[in-house]
Every structure is written in C-alpha cells, then in structure tokens.
Amino acid sequence: MPYVWTPTRFGGRRQWFKCLSCGKGCRILYGGVRFRCRRCHGLRYQSQYEQPGLGGVDQADKIRRRLGDKVGSAFERDEFPPKPKGMHWKTYRRLERRYDELQFRWTMAAMARFGIRL
C-alpha cells in the first residue's frame, strides 16, 4: 500500500494513505472493487444530504447536549437550558445566540417549504 508523508508543525512527518486514483494523501481509503479516497468514490458527508436551512437541527441538538439537556430533539421544547455550573456567561450567551439563529433559520426554511410568507 503506497503512502504519502507531510511535514508536521514542530518537525517530523505524518503518514497518509495514498489514493491510487488521484494520488492525494487521505486518512481513509474506501474499498469495494478498488480502494480509493472519498472524493474519487464520489462519497458525501451526511450533512451534505440535508436540505438547505434544515441542517441546523443537528447543530442545535449539539448545543443543547453541551448544556446538559436530555431532550431528544432541539426544537421539542421552547425554553433554553439553564447555564451549567462552571460555564462562563460569555460562552453561554454565545451558545444561546447561535441556537436562536439556528432555530430562526430552520423556521424560515420550513415556512418557505410550505409556501408560508411573513
């Protein structure tokens, strides 16, 4: 199996698999009949399959889990989780703003999908 090496920041080098099709270094080779990188196989990330505007639900879920919420989906409840002990208020407010932004984008995308206008 051929390899490619790249220099690391503080000396030394990092080893990568070499894609047999494009010749670029990659961390994972995907198999089947031929071993190739993700791009050569035409594979996409899960988030690339989501519809525009509706992909923020996963990010909002991640914010709620970071704050200790156990709810299954981000938009099941209206109230935002309280600040966990030890978290800075600046961080909590930044997460709250990001959550509100994601919720707004999701709402606007859902309304557009159903043809609802403000």
Secondary structure as UniProt FT lines:
FT   STRAND          3..7
FT   TURN            9..10
FT   STRAND          13..18
FT   TURN            20..22
FT   STRAND          25..26
FT   HELIX           38..41
FT   HELIX           46..49
FT   TURN            52..55
FT   HELIX           56..66
FT   TURN            67..68
FT   TURN            74..75
FT   TURN            85..86
FT   HELIX           89..113
FT   TURN            114..115
//
